[in-house]
Amino acid sequence: MRKHTVHRFAVVLAVVGFTAGGAILAQPPAATYTEVSVWPKLATTAAGTPSAWNFGQVVAVATGAGGNILVLHRGAQPILVFEPDGTFVRSWGEGLFSNGKVMGVAPEDRAPGASGYTAVYGPAGCHACGAHGIRVDPEGNVWVVDAPGHAVYKLRETGELLMHLGTPGVSGAGHDTFNLPTDIAFAPNGDIYVSDGYGNARIVRFSKEGRYLGEWGSRGTGPGEFGLPHGIAVAGDGRVYAVDRDNRRVQVFDAEGTFLDQWTELTGVQALFVTPEQRIWAGGALRTLDGEILAELAGGGGGHGMTVSHDGEVFAAQLSGRVQKFVAASSD
């Protein structure tokens, strides 16, 4: 079984190879991505002066069908739309998310085998803190995850609700309930996968129409078990990739949930994104679908959520209240 390690900072090393005749060949250096200094463009105050954006916790980013970048934050107007260069377009989503807040449970306060997470509601919560994930499906629909609301919503880009998975406001482990879900992904055949999540420790599979198809996972550290399934992505060949954050690994499954592989001893990996070229960003490292590192984000370990623009720019959502934009470093 392969073991792969993500480095916290980008390292550019020349790899030395040998020809059949023994000559030494210097291989191309590992690619790196550098951060754009200011993104998005500054906002404008009532006096016409520039101002930084007052994001709440930025939990996720997604690329819309038209190429705009959707930023999901825990604050007023939780979905903010920007052009890739950082120009503000519009905002929406007020009232969409619950005001609960996912919280940790101290080990001494947990029942044996129970989750290390719960949620707090009411005055102890915070505005739109249910926001946890945002994705755009191949048809251009926007999907958002409300973790403490125990629901996943499918919407048009205009905000019109089309469908929901789970029972909003009701926790559980059934076919129509979640317990603090975390992320969503789409298979080539239209199937939907939800990582569920903080309260449960499973991956749930649905048809394109929202019909329950199956699930796998339980709490633990073995193959197919999860400490916290936090991020999920599906490759073009149907393989399902899941970040098991608390166990510091990415697990790989077939479409039915059969365990295939794992990448272990990872640091800071929370999010996954499969590119159109069928490579996968796992935190701050771009990998082949088999886990070999191809490129890294300079000085960055990824984010709580990630996306790639139509032009290959990488965006990382940070809970500190900012969005990082990275571009491929020049080979000059």
C-alpha positions as CSV (number, residue, x, y, z in Angstrom):
1,M,0.0,0.0,0.0
2,R,1.4,3.4,-1.0
3,K,2.2,6.1,1.5
4,H,2.4,9.7,0.4
5,T,3.2,12.8,2.4
6,V,2.2,16.4,1.7
7,H,4.9,19.0,2.4
8,R,3.8,22.2,4.2
9,F,5.7,24.5,1.9
10,A,6.5,24.3,-1.8
11,V,9.8,22.8,-2.6
12,V,11.4,23.1,-6.0
13,L,14.0,20.3,-6.4
14,A,15.7,19.1,-9.5
15,V,15.2,15.4,-9.9
16,V,18.1,13.5,-11.4
17,G,17.6,10.6,-13.8
18,F,19.8,8.3,-15.8
19,T,19.7,7.2,-19.5
20,A,20.4,3.6,-20.5
21,G,24.0,4.7,-21.3
22,G,24.5,6.1,-17.8
23,A,24.3,9.8,-18.7
24,I,22.7,12.0,-16.0
25,L,19.7,14.0,-17.0
26,A,18.2,16.8,-15.0
27,Q,14.4,16.5,-14.9
28,P,12.2,19.6,-14.9
29,P,11.8,21.1,-11.5
30,A,8.6,20.5,-9.6
31,A,5.9,23.1,-10.4
32,T,4.8,25.7,-7.9
33,Y,1.9,28.1,-7.6
34,T,2.5,31.6,-6.2
35,E,-0.1,33.7,-4.4
36,V,-1.6,36.8,-5.9
37,S,-1.1,39.6,-3.4
38,V,-4.6,41.1,-3.4
39,W,-7.8,39.2,-4.1
40,P,-10.6,40.2,-4.4
41,K,-10.3,43.8,-5.5
42,L,-10.9,46.2,-2.7
43,A,-14.5,47.3,-1.9
44,T,-15.5,51.0,-1.9
45,T,-16.8,52.9,1.1
46,A,-19.7,55.4,1.2
47,A,-17.0,58.1,0.9
48,G,-15.6,56.5,-2.2
49,T,-12.4,55.3,-0.6
50,P,-11.0,51.8,-0.9
51,S,-11.8,49.2,1.8
52,A,-10.9,45.7,2.6
53,W,-13.8,43.1,2.5
54,N,-15.2,42.2,5.9
55,F,-15.6,38.5,5.3
56,G,-16.8,36.2,8.1
57,Q,-15.1,32.8,8.2
58,V,-14.6,31.8,4.5
59,V,-15.6,28.2,4.4
60,A,-15.7,27.3,0.7
61,V,-15.2,28.5,-2.9
62,A,-16.6,27.2,-6.2
63,T,-16.4,28.1,-9.9
64,G,-19.7,28.9,-11.5
65,A,-20.8,27.8,-14.9
66,G,-19.9,31.1,-16.5
67,G,-16.5,31.2,-14.8
68,N,-17.2,33.5,-11.8
69,I,-15.9,32.6,-8.4
70,L,-18.5,31.9,-5.7
71,V,-17.3,32.7,-2.2
72,L,-19.2,31.2,0.8
73,H,-18.6,32.9,4.1
74,R,-20.3,33.0,7.5
75,G,-21.8,36.4,7.4
76,A,-24.4,38.7,5.8
77,Q,-25.1,37.8,2.2
78,P,-23.2,34.5,2.6
79,I,-22.7,33.8,-1.1
80,L,-20.5,36.5,-2.8
81,V,-19.8,36.3,-6.6
82,F,-16.6,37.7,-8.1
83,E,-15.0,37.6,-11.5
84,P,-11.8,35.7,-11.4
85,D,-9.8,38.9,-11.4
86,G,-11.6,39.9,-8.2
87,T,-14.2,42.3,-9.5
88,F,-17.4,42.0,-7.4
89,V,-20.5,40.9,-9.2
90,R,-23.3,40.4,-6.7
91,S,-24.2,38.6,-3.4
92,W,-27.1,36.4,-2.4
93,G,-28.1,33.7,0.1
94,E,-29.4,35.7,3.0
95,G,-31.6,33.5,5.2
96,L,-30.4,30.3,3.5
97,F,-28.3,28.9,6.3
98,S,-29.0,28.0,9.9
99,N,-27.3,29.9,12.7
100,G,-26.0,26.9,14.5
101,K,-22.2,26.4,15.0
102,V,-20.3,23.2,14.9
103,M,-18.2,22.7,18.1
104,G,-15.8,20.1,19.4
105,V,-16.4,17.8,22.3
106,A,-13.6,17.2,24.7
107,P,-12.4,13.6,24.8
108,E,-13.4,13.3,28.5
109,D,-16.9,14.4,27.7
110,R,-17.6,11.9,24.8
111,A,-19.4,8.6,25.1
112,P,-17.4,5.6,24.0
113,G,-17.1,5.6,20.2
114,A,-19.1,8.8,19.9
115,S,-18.3,11.7,17.6
116,G,-15.9,14.4,18.7
117,Y,-18.3,17.1,17.4
118,T,-21.6,18.6,18.1
119,A,-23.4,21.9,17.4
120,V,-24.6,24.8,19.5
121,Y,-27.7,26.7,18.6
122,G,-29.7,29.9,19.5
123,P,-27.9,32.9,21.0
124,A,-24.7,30.9,21.4
125,G,-24.6,30.3,17.6
126,C,-23.7,32.9,15.0
127,H,-25.2,34.4,11.8
128,A,-25.1,32.0,8.9
129,C,-22.6,29.7,10.7
130,G,-24.4,26.7,9.2
131,A,-22.5,27.5,5.9
132,H,-20.0,24.7,5.3
133,G,-19.6,23.9,1.7
134,I,-20.4,25.1,-1.9
135,R,-20.1,23.2,-5.2
136,V,-21.3,23.7,-8.7
137,D,-22.5,20.6,-10.6
138,P,-21.8,19.9,-14.3
139,E,-25.2,21.5,-15.2
140,G,-24.3,24.8,-13.5
141,N,-26.5,24.3,-10.4
142,V,-25.2,25.5,-7.1
143,W,-25.1,23.1,-4.1
144,V,-24.6,24.3,-0.5
145,V,-24.1,22.3,2.7
146,D,-25.6,23.5,6.0
147,A,-23.8,21.4,8.5
148,P,-25.7,22.2,11.7
149,G,-28.9,22.4,9.7
150,H,-28.3,18.8,8.6
151,A,-29.2,19.5,5.0
152,V,-27.7,20.0,1.5
153,Y,-29.5,22.3,-0.9
154,K,-29.5,22.4,-4.7
155,L,-30.2,25.8,-6.2
156,R,-30.2,27.7,-9.4
157,E,-27.6,30.5,-9.7
158,T,-30.5,32.9,-9.2
159,G,-31.0,31.3,-5.7
160,E,-34.2,29.3,-6.6
161,L,-34.4,26.1,-4.5
162,L,-34.6,23.0,-6.7
163,M,-34.1,20.2,-4.2
164,H,-32.7,19.3,-0.8
165,L,-31.1,16.2,0.7
166,G,-31.6,15.4,4.3
167,T,-34.3,16.7,6.5
168,P,-33.6,20.4,7.4
169,G,-33.3,20.8,11.1
170,V,-33.4,17.1,11.9
171,S,-30.3,15.1,12.7
172,G,-30.1,11.3,12.1
173,A,-28.4,8.5,10.3
174,G,-31.1,7.3,8.1
175,H,-31.7,7.5,4.3
176,D,-33.2,11.0,4.6
177,T,-31.3,12.5,7.5
178,F,-27.7,13.6,8.1
179,N,-25.8,14.6,11.2
180,L,-23.6,17.6,10.6
181,P,-22.8,16.9,6.9
182,T,-19.6,18.5,5.4
183,D,-19.3,18.3,1.6
184,I,-20.8,17.1,-1.7
185,A,-19.5,15.7,-4.9
186,F,-20.8,14.5,-8.3
187,A,-20.0,11.4,-10.3
188,P,-19.8,11.3,-14.1
189,N,-23.1,9.4,-14.2
190,G,-24.9,12.1,-12.1
191,D,-24.8,10.3,-8.8
192,I,-24.3,12.5,-5.7
193,Y,-22.0,11.8,-2.8
194,V,-22.3,13.5,0.6
195,S,-19.7,13.3,3.3
196,D,-21.6,13.0,6.6
197,G,-19.6,14.2,8.5
198,Y,-19.1,15.7,12.0
199,G,-21.9,13.8,13.7
200,N,-21.9,10.6,11.6
201,A,-18.9,9.0,10.0
202,R,-20.1,7.9,6.5
203,I,-20.3,8.6,2.8
204,V,-23.9,8.6,1.5
205,R,-24.7,8.1,-2.2
206,F,-27.8,9.3,-4.0
207,S,-29.1,9.3,-7.6
208,K,-29.2,12.4,-9.6
209,E,-32.9,12.8,-8.6
210,G,-32.0,12.5,-4.9
211,R,-32.9,8.8,-4.3
212,Y,-30.9,7.0,-1.7
213,L,-28.6,4.4,-3.2
214,G,-26.3,3.4,-0.4
215,E,-23.6,4.4,2.1
216,W,-20.4,3.2,3.7
217,G,-18.2,4.1,6.7
218,S,-18.1,4.0,10.5
219,R,-16.0,5.7,13.1
220,G,-12.5,4.4,13.5
221,T,-9.0,4.4,12.0
222,G,-9.1,1.4,9.7
223,P,-9.7,1.2,5.9
224,G,-13.1,2.5,5.1
225,E,-13.5,4.0,8.6
226,F,-13.4,7.7,9.4
227,G,-12.5,10.1,12.2
228,L,-14.1,12.9,10.2
229,P,-15.0,12.7,6.5
230,H,-14.6,16.4,5.8
231,G,-14.1,16.8,2.0
232,I,-15.1,14.7,-1.0
233,A,-14.5,14.6,-4.7
234,V,-15.1,12.1,-7.6
235,A,-12.8,11.6,-10.5
236,G,-13.8,11.0,-14.1
237,D,-13.3,7.2,-13.7
238,G,-15.7,7.1,-10.8
239,R,-13.2,6.8,-8.0
240,V,-14.3,8.6,-4.8
241,Y,-11.8,10.5,-2.8
242,A,-12.5,11.5,0.9
243,V,-10.5,13.6,3.3
244,D,-10.5,11.8,6.6
245,R,-9.3,14.9,8.4
246,D,-9.0,13.6,12.0
247,N,-7.0,10.6,10.8
248,R,-4.8,12.8,8.6
249,R,-5.4,10.9,5.4
250,V,-7.2,10.8,2.1
251,Q,-9.0,7.5,1.4
252,V,-9.9,6.3,-2.1
253,F,-12.9,4.1,-3.0
254,D,-14.7,2.8,-6.0
255,A,-18.1,4.1,-6.8
256,E,-19.7,1.4,-4.6
257,G,-17.6,2.2,-1.6
258,T,-15.0,-0.5,-1.9
259,F,-11.7,0.7,-0.3
260,L,-8.9,1.0,-2.8
261,D,-6.1,3.1,-1.3
262,Q,-5.1,5.7,1.2
263,W,-2.6,8.6,1.3
264,T,-1.4,8.9,4.9
265,E,0.4,11.2,7.2
266,L,-1.1,14.4,5.6
267,T,-1.0,17.7,7.4
268,G,-3.6,20.4,7.1
269,V,-5.6,18.7,4.3
270,Q,-9.3,19.6,4.5
271,A,-10.5,20.0,0.9
272,L,-10.3,18.2,-2.4
273,F,-10.9,19.4,-6.0
274,V,-10.6,17.3,-9.2
275,T,-9.4,19.4,-12.2
276,P,-10.7,18.9,-15.8
277,E,-7.3,17.4,-16.6
278,Q,-8.1,14.6,-14.0
279,R,-5.6,15.7,-11.4
280,I,-6.6,16.3,-7.8
281,W,-5.8,19.1,-5.4
282,A,-5.6,17.7,-1.9
283,G,-4.9,20.6,0.3
284,G,-1.8,22.5,-0.9
285,A,-0.6,19.7,-3.3
286,L,-1.7,18.9,-6.8
287,R,-1.5,15.1,-7.3
288,T,-2.2,12.5,-9.9
289,L,-5.2,10.4,-9.2
290,D,-2.9,7.8,-7.8
291,G,-1.4,10.3,-5.3
292,E,1.9,11.4,-6.8
293,I,2.6,15.1,-6.2
294,L,2.9,17.3,-9.3
295,A,2.8,20.8,-7.9
296,E,2.3,22.7,-4.6
297,L,1.1,26.0,-3.4
298,A,3.9,28.2,-2.3
299,G,3.6,28.9,1.4
300,G,0.1,27.5,1.5
301,G,-1.4,24.3,2.7
302,G,-4.7,24.6,0.9
303,G,-7.9,25.8,2.6
304,H,-11.1,24.7,4.2
305,G,-12.5,24.7,0.6
306,M,-10.8,24.9,-2.8
307,T,-11.7,25.5,-6.5
308,V,-9.9,26.0,-9.8
309,S,-11.0,28.6,-12.3
310,H,-11.5,27.9,-16.0
311,D,-8.0,29.3,-16.6
312,G,-6.4,27.1,-14.0
313,E,-6.1,29.6,-11.2
314,V,-6.4,28.0,-7.7
315,F,-8.6,29.6,-5.0
316,A,-8.5,28.5,-1.3
317,A,-11.0,29.5,1.4
318,Q,-9.5,30.4,4.7
319,L,-11.5,30.4,8.0
320,S,-9.4,33.4,9.0
321,G,-11.7,35.4,6.7
322,R,-9.9,35.6,3.4
323,V,-9.6,34.0,0.0
324,Q,-6.2,33.1,-1.4
325,K,-5.7,33.1,-5.2
326,F,-2.7,31.2,-6.7
327,V,-1.4,31.1,-10.2
328,A,1.2,28.8,-11.8
329,A,4.7,30.2,-11.4
330,S,6.4,31.3,-14.6
331,S,8.9,28.9,-16.1
332,D,11.1,31.8,-17.2
